[in-house]
Amino acid sequence: MAREIKASDKKPLSNFRASGGIAKIKAEESADGSTKLPTFDGIAYTGAPMTPSGWWGVIVVDLEGVIIPSQHRPVLRQHDEEQICGHTTLIEVGEEGIKVSGVFSGQAEHTSKVTDPAKNGFEWQLSVGAVPLRTEFIESGATTKVNGREVSGPITISRETELKEISFVPLGADDSTSVTVTASRGKSMFKILLAKSMKKGLIKAGKYSAEDVDKMSEEEAKAALNDVMAADDEEDDDEDDDEENDDDTDLEEEEKPKAKAKSSATKTAIQASRKEHAAELTRVGLINKLAASHPAQFIKVNGSDVNLFAHAVEKGWTPDRVELAILRASRPGAGVGSAHLHLPSDLQATDAVLESAILQAHRHSMKLEDDDYYFSRSPSGERVRRVPEYIQREVQAGFRGRYSDQVQQTAHTMFKGRASLHQVIESAFRANRSSSRLDLKSESGVRAMLAEWGHNEPAFRAEGASTTGISNILSNVMNKFALQGYLYTDPAWRKFCSIRMVNDFKPAKSINLLGSVMFKQLGPVGELENAVFGDQAFANQAAPYGIIGTIPWTHIVNDDLSILSTVPSKIGTGGGLALNDIIWTLKKNMYAGTVNGDDGVSFYRTTSVVTAAAAKSGTAYKANKMTGGSSAMSATALQTAKALFDNQIDPNGNPIGNSSSKPVLLHGPSNWQSVSSLLQAPSIVYGGVAGSNLQPDKNMWQGYAEPVMSPYMENANYVNSATAWELLADPAMLSAIEVAFYGSDTPAVLQAGPDYQFDKLGISIRGTMAMGATQQNFRGSVYSAGV
């Protein structure tokens, strides 16, 4: 029986990472003897059943359903997107599997990690990283054909699979991930059954000795078992033929019943053998399912730690006894010097569960889930939004999506809101079916853990399904604290800067929104004139920024979980500080007059050019700067600024419509009371001057602009003015500054891989962010220098 599962189902499908054949690597030479880039080719996936991470049991990719987006796919080292080795030049899917050819076009620091060992004789294997789009589950006992070979359930078939990347990996899985070896995770069950059947005399396998069986591979043992059982069937048939020809034999009548009885006993024995084999496979499959559903890979039996799965199979335990052993192992205990886990057998320590456990332990410092975090309070008690609403929606939706009520309840049941660093690490290693014993109280133990770390990320591995990756867990958690630290930094720039996402690090120009777009009357033939949309004069460019920090091994030994919040939070803050430095350094220079507008004149100018000749030539402009004592924040100064703002024109002298949207009033802390009084007070009490005793009965400025305060206006490293302020258009309509991001507008925190960790005793993390800023259109702002 088969069940189809689509990628759109509630539970998302995990990505595939599956190893294939040996990679052939060679250094190319051109005809003139000069060295070209090295190349490689090989089978990236053979079409065999495998054990992928995030899935229970076995999966096979249907080669007929492989989707190749393009012939040029990235080639990585160990599926690490930060280690780009090159790209493919040819990808073919045939009976042999997924065959690839490519070139080492990556940076030398990454390619050398592959080519240097290859020169010394090391055989790399190729591996595919892919996304399953549609899968089919074959129930236990059912069979079907995939890639020209018959497979038996339980097994998942990825009917449609999109190829994402190719990787070089040191260890493959195709040669040891068939259905049976995945089920046994130890000595091949075919070898076990063959040896048992020979010992009990149930099958006539005289041509195989016990030594021969030990030397057999799994496939050889399977073939031998089929061979000897088929031979027994043929012998039975021969005996049946003999019975049919009794009249032609010299057997005495009294011997015939004995022969029939012998034949019947042989058949019964063979049938019993087959039933025993089927029962044994069923038992092993159930034990495997129980063991895979519980992170306690090692349990204590008679005072010794044993592998749960291997011990249960070898000792002939029933599934009920295995479940009982798991329950006993899950009971609370003293646990001195190592993590103790209370894990009921129906709970799984998945990535999301462990992440939720860490966040629950940090519930006093994790604020992203609280609505109040995105607001601040004014001195009058008014609730003022600090972080844009769309960011709040995205962040909180991400929390709800990943940490469902069920996930949070599982985490609470397992850790009671008191998870420690040791518990999280040990849980991840156990759930990942690591064979290592963790000693996190010693330097040598931490070193061993870090060495093992690099080999326990979710991947296709022969020893069994992996469900968790400690690096992924820590990265996900640390990214949330980094985001929190990032959002704590001054967010004022989001109110007056437009945001642009770029595809690379090259300079890129925006469209000039003030092109010649006025409708023209149609001529006699009804022809329309083309609008002119030129590029903005200033190209923006994102550049990579980042920093590396290391959580010292002493914090690991001391079981200090708080380090997972404090370090990444500071790294996130560092990203926000760097971004503000870029923006406010630019703004400081714009205010100082060292930055020009798109017409070559200083960005902020105190004079206007509005002549007919200038309008005709497209060089007209209006003043957008106020200076002197009258420019200090007041109702009169704001009226002057509003007039300048509303009267801004395009290069052809036409009004640009600044007055049609609510502007932003940017100011420093010293101007806060004056701005708040003007823009938020319902009325203004007039002191009274002779001849000026007639005043309106309400504040005409209330709600005119959105007040945005930034300490960067008064900071000595930047604008350094307590009286300066600025009126700016909605950046979505006409921005004075554009900020460019590559990848994301928030910092990314990653846990460093094992290669970087090698000489550092601790958990090294890095924060990265690619960003840049440039001036855009001066017509969208009016700057007042103040006193």
C-alpha positions in Angstrom: 0.0 0.0 0.0 1.3 3.4 -0.9 0.5 6.9 0.5 1.5 10.1 -1.4 2.9 13.0 0.6 3.3 16.4 -1.1 5.5 19.3 -0.1 2.4 21.4 0.6 1.3 19.1 3.4 1.3 20.5 6.9 4.6 18.9 7.9 7.4 20.2 5.6 9.6 17.7 3.8 13.2 17.7 4.8 15.9 18.3 2.2 18.0 15.5 0.9 21.7 15.2 1.4 22.8 11.9 -0.2 26.2 10.6 -1.1 27.1 8.8 -4.4 30.2 7.6 -6.0 33.9 8.4 -6.0 34.8 11.8 -7.5 37.4 11.8 -10.2 39.5 14.9 -9.9 42.2 16.0 -12.4 44.3 19.1 -13.1 43.8 20.3 -16.7 46.5 21.6 -18.9 46.0 23.6 -22.1 47.8 22.9 -25.3 50.6 25.4 -24.5 51.3 23.6 -21.2 49.7 26.3 -19.0 47.6 25.1 -16.0 43.8 25.5 -16.2 41.2 25.1 -13.5 41.0 21.6 -12.1 37.9 19.6 -13.1 35.9 16.7 -11.7 33.3 14.2 -12.7 31.5 11.3 -11.2 28.2 9.8 -10.0 26.6 12.1 -7.4 23.8 9.7 -6.6 23.4 6.1 -7.8 19.7 5.7 -7.3 20.1 3.3 -4.3 18.1 3.5 -1.1 19.5 5.7 1.6 19.0 6.9 5.2 18.5 10.7 5.1 18.4 13.1 8.0 15.0 14.1 9.3 13.3 10.9 8.1 12.7 7.6 9.8 13.7 4.6 7.8 14.8 4.5 4.2 14.3 6.8 1.2 15.1 6.3 -2.4 15.1 9.1 -5.1 13.2 8.2 -8.2 15.7 9.2 -11.0 12.8 9.7 -13.4 11.5 12.5 -11.3 14.7 14.5 -10.7 14.3 18.1 -11.7 17.5 20.0 -12.8 16.9 23.8 -12.7 20.1 24.5 -14.7 23.3 22.8 -15.7 25.2 25.2 -13.6 24.6 24.2 -10.0 26.9 25.3 -7.1 29.5 22.7 -5.9 30.2 22.9 -2.1 32.3 21.1 0.4 30.2 19.0 2.9 27.0 20.9 1.9 28.3 24.1 3.5 27.1 27.1 1.5 30.1 29.1 2.9 32.6 26.7 1.3 32.0 27.1 -2.4 34.4 24.9 -4.4 33.0 25.5 -7.9 30.1 24.8 -10.2 28.8 22.0 -12.5 29.1 22.2 -16.3 27.1 19.1 -17.1 24.4 17.2 -15.2 22.9 14.0 -16.7 20.3 11.6 -15.2 20.5 8.0 -16.5 20.4 4.4 -15.5 23.7 4.9 -13.6 22.2 7.7 -11.5 23.0 11.4 -11.4 26.2 12.0 -13.3 27.9 15.3 -13.0 31.0 17.1 -14.4 32.3 20.5 -13.2 35.1 22.8 -12.6 36.8 24.1 -9.4 35.9 27.8 -9.8 35.7 28.7 -6.1 38.2 30.5 -4.0 41.5 28.8 -3.4 40.9 28.5 0.4 37.9 26.3 -0.3 39.0 24.4 -3.4 42.4 23.5 -1.9 40.6 21.6 0.9 39.4 19.2 -1.7 42.1 19.2 -4.4 45.1 18.9 -2.0 43.8 15.7 -0.3 42.9 14.3 -3.7 46.5 14.9 -5.0 47.7 12.8 -2.0 45.4 9.9 -2.9 42.3 10.7 -0.8 39.1 9.6 -2.6 36.3 12.1 -2.2 32.8 11.1 -2.8 30.2 13.2 -4.5 26.9 14.0 -2.8 23.7 15.7 -3.9 21.7 18.3 -1.9 18.1 18.3 -3.1 14.5 19.2 -2.1 11.8 16.5 -2.2 8.7 18.0 -3.8 6.4 14.9 -3.8 7.0 11.7 -1.9 5.3 8.3 -1.7 5.4 6.0 1.3 5.4 2.2 0.7 3.8 0.4 3.6 5.5 -2.6 5.3 5.1 -5.8 3.2 4.4 -4.0 -0.1 6.9 -3.9 -2.9 7.5 -1.7 -5.9 10.2 -1.0 -8.5 12.3 2.2 -8.4 15.3 2.9 -10.6 15.2 -0.6 -12.1 15.4 -2.4 -8.8 12.7 -3.8 -6.5 12.3 -2.3 -3.1 10.2 -3.4 -0.1 8.3 -1.3 2.4 8.5 0.4 4.7 10.3 2.9 2.4 9.8 6.4 1.2 10.1 7.2 -2.5 10.8 10.8 -3.5 8.9 10.9 -6.8 9.8 14.5 -7.7 13.1 15.9 -6.4 14.7 19.3 -7.2 18.5 19.2 -7.4 19.9 22.2 -5.5 23.7 21.6 -5.2 26.5 19.1 -5.4 29.0 18.5 -2.6 32.3 16.8 -1.9 32.0 14.6 1.2 34.6 12.3 2.9 32.1 9.6 3.7 29.4 8.2 1.4 26.3 6.2 2.2 25.1 4.4 -0.9 27.2 1.4 -0.3 25.8 0.7 3.1 22.3 2.2 3.2 20.0 -0.5 1.8 16.8 -1.3 3.5 18.2 -4.1 5.5 21.4 -2.5 6.8 19.4 0.5 7.9 17.1 -1.8 9.8 19.9 -3.7 11.5 22.5 -1.0 12.0 24.9 -3.8 12.8 25.6 -7.2 11.3 23.5 -7.8 8.2 20.3 -9.5 9.0 20.7 -11.7 5.9 24.0 -12.9 7.3 22.4 -13.6 10.7 19.5 -15.5 9.1 21.7 -17.5 6.8 24.0 -18.5 9.7 21.0 -19.4 12.0 19.3 -21.4 9.2 22.5 -23.4 8.5 23.1 -24.0 12.2 19.5 -25.4 12.7 19.7 -27.4 9.5 16.6 -25.7 8.1 18.3 -25.0 4.7 21.0 -27.0 2.9 23.8 -24.5 2.6 26.6 -26.9 2.6 28.6 -25.0 0.0 28.9 -22.0 2.4 31.0 -22.3 5.5 30.6 -20.1 8.6 33.8 -18.3 7.6 32.3 -17.7 4.1 29.2 -16.1 5.6 31.3 -13.8 7.8 33.2 -12.5 4.8 30.0 -11.8 2.8 28.7 -8.4 2.2 25.1 -7.7 2.8 24.1 -8.2 -0.9 26.2 -11.3 -1.1 24.5 -12.7 2.0 21.1 -11.9 0.6 21.9 -13.6 -2.7 23.3 -16.6 -0.9 20.2 -16.9 1.2 18.0 -16.8 -1.9 20.3 -19.2 -3.6 20.2 -21.9 -1.0 16.5 -21.6 -0.4 15.9 -21.9 -4.2 18.1 -25.0 -4.2 16.0 -26.5 -1.4 12.8 -25.7 -3.5 14.3 -27.5 -6.5 15.2 -30.5 -4.4 11.7 -30.6 -3.0 10.4 -30.5 -6.6 12.7 -33.4 -7.5 11.3 -35.4 -4.6 7.8 -34.7 -5.8 8.7 -35.9 -9.3 10.1 -39.1 -7.7 6.8 -39.6 -5.9 4.9 -39.3 -9.2 7.1 -41.9 -10.8 6.8 -44.5 -8.0 5.8 -47.1 -10.5 9.1 -46.8 -12.3 11.2 -47.2 -9.3 12.5 -50.2 -7.4 11.4 -48.9 -4.0 9.5 -51.3 -1.9 5.9 -50.4 -1.1 6.8 -50.1 2.6 9.5 -47.4 1.8 7.2 -45.1 -0.1 5.4 -43.7 3.0 8.7 -42.9 4.6 9.8 -40.9 1.5 6.6 -39.0 1.5 6.9 -38.2 5.2 10.5 -37.0 4.7 9.4 -34.8 1.8 6.6 -33.3 3.9 8.8 -32.7 6.9 11.3 -30.9 4.6 8.6 -28.6 3.2 7.3 -27.9 6.7 10.8 -27.1 7.9 11.4 -24.6 5.0 8.0 -23.0 5.6 8.9 -22.6 9.3 12.2 -21.2 8.4 10.7 -18.5 6.2 8.1 -17.7 8.8 10.9 -17.3 11.3 12.8 -15.0 8.9 9.7 -12.9 8.4 9.1 -12.7 12.1 12.7 -11.8 12.8 12.6 -9.0 10.2 9.4 -7.7 11.7 10.9 -7.8 15.2 14.0 -5.9 14.1 11.9 -3.3 12.2 9.8 -2.6 15.3 12.9 -2.4 17.5 14.5 0.0 15.0 11.4 2.2 15.1 11.3 2.3 18.9 15.1 3.1 19.1 14.8 5.8 16.4 11.9 7.5 18.2 14.0 8.0 21.4 17.3 9.9 21.8 18.6 7.5 24.5 20.8 5.5 22.1 22.8 4.0 25.0 21.1 2.4 28.0 22.5 0.7 31.1 22.1 -3.2 31.2 23.6 -4.9 34.3 25.7 -1.8 35.0 27.2 -1.4 31.5 26.3 1.1 28.8 25.2 -0.8 25.7 23.8 0.3 22.3 20.0 -0.1 22.7 19.3 -1.2 19.2 22.3 -3.6 18.7 21.8 -5.1 22.2 18.1 -5.7 21.7 18.6 -7.4 18.3 21.5 -9.6 19.5 19.8 -10.7 22.7 16.4 -11.4 21.1 14.4 -8.8 23.0 10.8 -8.3 22.0 9.6 -4.9 21.1 7.7 -4.7 24.4 10.9 -5.3 26.3 12.6 -2.6 24.3 9.9 -0.1 25.2 10.1 -1.1 28.8 13.9 -0.5 28.8 13.4 2.9 27.2 10.9 3.9 29.9 13.3 2.8 32.6 16.1 4.7 31.0 13.9 7.8 31.0 13.3 7.9 34.8 14.8 10.8 36.7 18.2 10.0 38.4 21.0 11.7 40.2 23.3 12.3 37.3 26.5 13.8 38.7 28.7 15.7 36.3 26.6 15.1 33.2 23.2 16.0 31.8 20.2 14.1 33.1 17.2 13.9 30.7 13.7 12.9 31.6 12.5 11.9 28.2 9.3 9.9 27.9 9.4 7.4 25.0 6.8 9.2 22.9 8.8 12.5 22.9 11.5 13.4 20.4 14.3 15.9 20.9 14.0 17.6 17.5 15.7 20.8 16.6 12.6 22.8 17.3 12.0 21.1 20.7 15.6 21.8 21.8 15.5 25.4 20.5 12.2 25.9 22.4 13.7 24.4 25.6 16.6 26.9 25.3 14.2 29.8 24.8 12.1 28.7 27.7 15.2 28.7 29.9 15.9 32.2 28.7 12.3 33.4 29.1 13.4 36.4 31.2 15.7 37.7 28.5 13.9 36.7 25.3 11.6 39.6 24.4 10.7 39.1 20.7 7.5 37.2 21.5 6.2 40.1 23.7 4.3 42.9 22.0 5.7 45.5 24.4 9.2 44.9 23.1 8.3 46.6 19.8 7.1 49.8 21.6 8.5 52.4 24.0 6.8 54.9 26.4 7.0 58.6 26.2 7.3 60.7 29.4 3.6 61.3 29.3 3.0 57.5 29.2 2.0 57.3 25.6 2.9 54.0 23.8 5.1 54.8 20.8 6.0 52.2 18.2 9.8 51.6 18.2 10.1 48.8 15.6 8.1 48.8 12.3 4.9 46.7 12.5 5.8 44.6 9.5 9.0 43.4 11.3 7.0 42.5 14.4 4.6 40.5 12.3 7.4 38.6 10.5 9.3 37.8 13.7 6.3 36.7 15.8 4.9 34.7 12.9 8.2 32.9 12.6 8.0 32.0 16.3 4.5 30.7 16.0 5.3 28.7 12.9 8.4 27.0 14.3 7.5 26.7 18.0 3.9 25.4 17.9 2.0 24.7 21.1 2.9 21.0 20.7 6.6 21.8 20.3 6.5 24.1 23.4 4.6 21.6 25.5 7.1 18.8 24.5 10.0 21.0 25.5 8.4 21.9 28.8 7.6 18.2 29.5 11.2 17.2 28.8 13.1 20.1 30.5 10.6 21.9 32.7 11.9 25.3 31.6 15.3 24.6 33.2 17.4 23.3 30.3 21.2 23.5 30.7 23.9 23.8 28.1 25.0 20.3 28.8 21.5 18.9 28.5 20.9 20.6 25.1 24.2 19.4 23.7 23.8 15.8 25.0 20.2 15.7 23.8 21.2 16.7 20.3 24.1 14.2 20.2 21.8 11.4 21.4 19.0 12.3 19.0 21.6 12.4 16.3 22.5 8.8 17.2 26.1 9.7 17.9 28.2 6.9 19.3 30.3 9.3 21.4 30.2 9.5 25.1 30.2 13.1 26.2 32.3 14.4 29.1 31.6 18.1 29.2 33.3 18.7 32.5 36.8 18.5 31.3 38.9 20.2 28.7 39.6 16.9 26.9 35.9 16.2 26.8 35.1 19.6 25.3 37.8 19.0 22.7 36.3 15.6 21.9 32.8 17.1 21.6 34.0 19.8 19.3 35.8 17.3 17.1 32.7 15.1 17.0 30.6 18.2 16.4 31.5 18.5 12.8 30.4 14.9 12.1 27.0 15.0 13.7 25.1 17.5 11.6 22.0 16.2 9.8 23.2 14.3 6.8 22.7 11.1 5.0 24.8 8.7 7.1 25.0 4.9 7.0 24.6 4.4 10.7 21.0 5.8 10.8 18.6 8.6 10.5 19.7 11.9 12.1 17.0 14.2 13.5 19.0 17.0 15.0 22.1 19.2 14.3 23.7 20.9 17.3 25.1 23.7 15.0 21.6 24.3 13.5 20.0 24.4 17.0 22.5 26.9 18.3 22.5 29.0 15.1 18.7 29.3 15.2 18.6 30.3 18.8 21.6 32.7 18.6 20.0 34.3 15.5 17.0 35.2 17.5 19.0 36.8 20.3 21.1 38.5 17.6 18.0 39.9 16.0 16.8 41.1 19.4 20.2 42.9 20.0 20.0 44.3 16.5 16.5 45.7 17.0 17.6 47.3 20.3 19.9 49.7 18.3 18.5 53.0 17.1 15.8 52.2 14.5 15.2 55.8 13.3 16.8 55.2 9.9 13.9 52.9 8.9 11.6 55.9 9.0 13.5 58.1 6.5 15.5 55.6 4.4 14.2 53.5 1.6 15.4 49.9 1.5 16.7 48.0 -1.5 17.6 44.4 -1.8 20.5 43.7 -4.2 21.5 40.4 -5.9 25.3 40.9 -5.6 28.0 43.2 -4.5 28.2 45.3 -7.7 27.1 48.9 -7.8 23.4 49.2 -8.8 21.3 52.3 -9.6 17.7 52.9 -8.8 15.1 54.3 -11.2 14.8 58.1 -11.1 11.2 58.8 -10.0 11.2 62.3 -11.4 11.6 61.5 -15.1 9.5 63.1 -17.9 6.1 61.4 -17.2 3.6 64.2 -17.9 0.9 63.0 -20.2 1.0 64.6 -23.7 -1.9 65.2 -26.1 -2.1 62.6 -28.8 -1.1 63.7 -32.3 -3.3 63.4 -35.4 -2.3 59.7 -35.9 -2.9 58.8 -32.3 0.7 58.1 -31.4 1.7 58.1 -27.7 5.0 59.6 -26.6 7.4 57.5 -24.5 7.9 58.4 -20.9 11.5 58.9 -19.8 12.7 57.0 -16.7 16.4 57.5 -16.3 18.6 55.9 -13.7 19.2 57.7 -10.4 22.6 59.4 -10.4 23.9 57.6 -7.4 24.6 53.9 -7.5 24.2 51.9 -4.3 26.4 49.0 -3.3 26.2 46.4 -0.5 29.5 45.4 1.1 30.0 42.5 3.5 30.5 43.3 7.2 31.0 40.9 10.1 32.8 39.8 13.3 33.8 36.5 14.9 33.4 35.7 18.6 34.2 32.6 20.6 32.3 31.2 23.5 35.2 30.0 25.8 35.4 26.4 26.8 35.2 27.5 30.4 31.6 28.5 29.8 30.9 25.1 28.3 32.5 23.3 31.3 30.5 25.6 33.7 27.3 24.6 31.9 26.5 28.3 31.3 23.5 28.4 29.0 23.2 32.2 29.3 26.2 32.6 27.1 23.9 31.6 24.2 21.9 34.8 24.7 24.5 37.4 25.7 27.2 36.8 23.0 24.9 36.7 20.0 22.9 39.6 21.3 26.0 41.7 21.4 26.9 40.5 17.9 23.5 41.6 16.7 24.0 44.9 18.4 27.3 45.2 16.6 25.5 44.8 13.2 23.0 47.5 14.1 25.8 49.9 15.2 27.7 49.2 11.9 24.6 50.0 9.9 23.8 53.2 11.7 27.5 54.2 11.4 27.2 53.9 7.6 23.9 55.9 7.4 24.8 58.6 9.9 28.3 59.1 8.6 26.7 59.8 5.2 24.1 62.1 6.7 26.8 64.0 8.7 28.6 64.7 5.4 25.3 65.6 3.7 24.6 68.2 6.4 28.2 69.5 6.1 27.8 70.2 2.4 30.4 67.7 1.2 27.8 65.5 -0.5 26.2 66.6 -3.8 22.8 66.0 -5.2 22.2 64.5 -8.6 22.6 67.9 -10.3 26.2 68.4 -8.9 25.1 71.0 -6.4 25.4 70.5 -2.7 22.7 68.2 -1.5 21.2 70.8 0.8 21.1 74.3 -0.8 19.9 77.7 0.5 19.2 79.2 -3.0 16.8 78.3 -5.8 17.0 78.1 -9.6 13.5 78.4 -11.1 14.1 80.2 -14.4 12.3 79.2 -17.6 15.6 78.3 -19.1 16.5 76.0 -16.2 13.0 74.4 -16.4 13.4 73.8 -20.1 16.9 72.3 -19.7 15.8 70.1 -16.7 18.1 71.9 -14.2 15.5 73.7 -12.0 15.5 73.3 -8.3 14.3 74.9 -5.0 16.2 75.6 -1.8 15.9 72.9 0.9 18.0 74.2 3.7 17.4 76.7 6.5 20.1 78.4 8.6 20.4 81.1 11.3 18.5 81.7 14.5 15.1 81.6 12.9 15.7 77.9 11.9 15.5 76.7 15.5 12.5 74.4 16.2 9.3 76.5 16.6 5.9 76.9 14.9 7.3 79.7 12.8 10.4 77.6 11.7 8.2 74.6 11.0 5.9 76.8 8.8 9.0 78.0 6.8 10.2 74.4 6.4 6.8 73.2 5.4 6.6 75.8 2.7 10.0 74.8 1.3 9.0 71.2 1.5 5.7 71.6 -0.2 7.1 73.8 -3.0 9.8 71.4 -4.1 9.9 70.9 -7.9 11.1 68.4 -10.4 14.0 69.3 -12.8 11.4 70.7 -15.3 9.9 73.1 -12.7 6.8 71.1 -11.9 5.6 70.5 -8.3 6.4 67.0 -7.1 3.6 66.6 -4.6 5.5 66.4 -1.3 2.4 67.7 0.4 0.3 64.6 -0.6 1.9 62.4 2.1 2.7 62.6 5.8 6.3 63.7 6.2 8.8 62.6 8.9 10.2 65.2 11.3 13.7 64.0 12.3 15.2 65.5 15.5 17.5 65.0 18.4 16.7 64.4 22.1 17.1 68.1 23.0 14.3 69.0 20.6 11.9 66.3 21.9 9.7 68.6 24.0 9.4 71.3 21.3 8.6 68.7 18.6 6.1 66.8 20.8 4.4 70.0 21.8 3.9 71.1 18.2 2.9 67.7 16.7 1.0 66.0 19.5 -0.5 68.6 21.8 -4.2 69.2 21.2 -3.9 73.0 21.8 -1.2 75.6 22.3 -1.6 78.3 25.0 -0.4 81.7 23.6 1.4 83.9 26.0 0.0 87.1 24.5 1.5 90.0 22.6 0.0 93.4 22.1 -2.1 93.3 18.9 -1.8 89.5 18.6 -4.5 88.4 21.0 -6.6 86.5 18.3 -5.4 82.8 18.2 -6.9 79.6 16.9 -8.6 77.3 19.5 -6.6 74.2 18.6 -3.1 73.2 17.6 -2.9 73.4 13.8 0.3 71.3 13.8 -1.2 68.3 15.6 -0.6 65.1 13.5 1.0 67.0 10.6 4.2 64.9 10.7 5.5 61.8 12.3 8.1 62.7 15.0 11.2 60.5 14.8 14.0 61.1 17.4 17.5 59.8 17.0 20.5 60.3 19.4 22.8 60.3 16.4 21.6 63.9 15.7 23.5 65.1 18.8 26.2 62.5 19.0 29.7 64.0 18.8 30.9 61.4 16.3 28.1 62.2 13.8 25.8 65.3 13.3 26.8 66.8 16.7 24.0 69.4 16.9 21.4 69.8 19.6 19.2 72.1 17.5 19.3 70.6 14.0 16.2 68.9 12.6 14.9 67.8 9.2 11.6 67.3 7.4 11.6 64.3 5.1 9.2 62.7 2.6 7.9 59.2 3.0 10.8 57.1 1.7 8.4 54.9 -0.2 7.5 58.0 -2.3 10.8 60.0 -2.5 13.8 59.0 -0.4 16.8 61.2 0.5 18.9 58.1 1.5 18.6 54.5 0.2 20.0 51.6 2.2 21.0 48.4 0.2 21.1 44.9 1.7 22.4 41.7 0.2 20.5 38.6 1.4 18.8 40.1 4.5 18.2 43.4 6.3 19.1 41.7 9.6 22.4 40.2 10.7 23.0 36.4 10.4 24.8 34.4 13.1 26.4 31.1 12.2 28.3 28.6 14.4 31.7 28.1 12.8 32.4 24.7 11.1 34.9 22.2 12.5 37.7 23.4 10.2 37.6 26.8 11.9 37.1 25.3 15.3 40.2 23.1 15.1 42.5 25.5 16.8 40.0 27.1 19.1 38.7 25.5 22.3 35.2 26.8 22.4 32.2 27.5 20.2 33.1 30.1 17.6 30.3 32.1 16.0 30.3 34.8 13.4 27.9 37.5 12.6 27.6 38.8 9.1 25.6 41.4 7.2 26.0 42.9 3.7 24.9 46.5 3.5 25.5 50.0 2.1 23.9 53.4 1.8 24.0 56.3 -0.6 22.2 59.6 -1.1 19.3 59.7 -3.5 17.0 62.7 -4.2 17.5 66.0 -2.4 13.9 67.1 -3.3 12.5 64.8 -0.6 13.9 66.7 2.4 14.3 70.1 4.0 17.2 70.5 6.5 17.2 73.1 9.3 20.6 73.7 10.9 19.0 75.3 14.0 20.8 77.9 16.1 
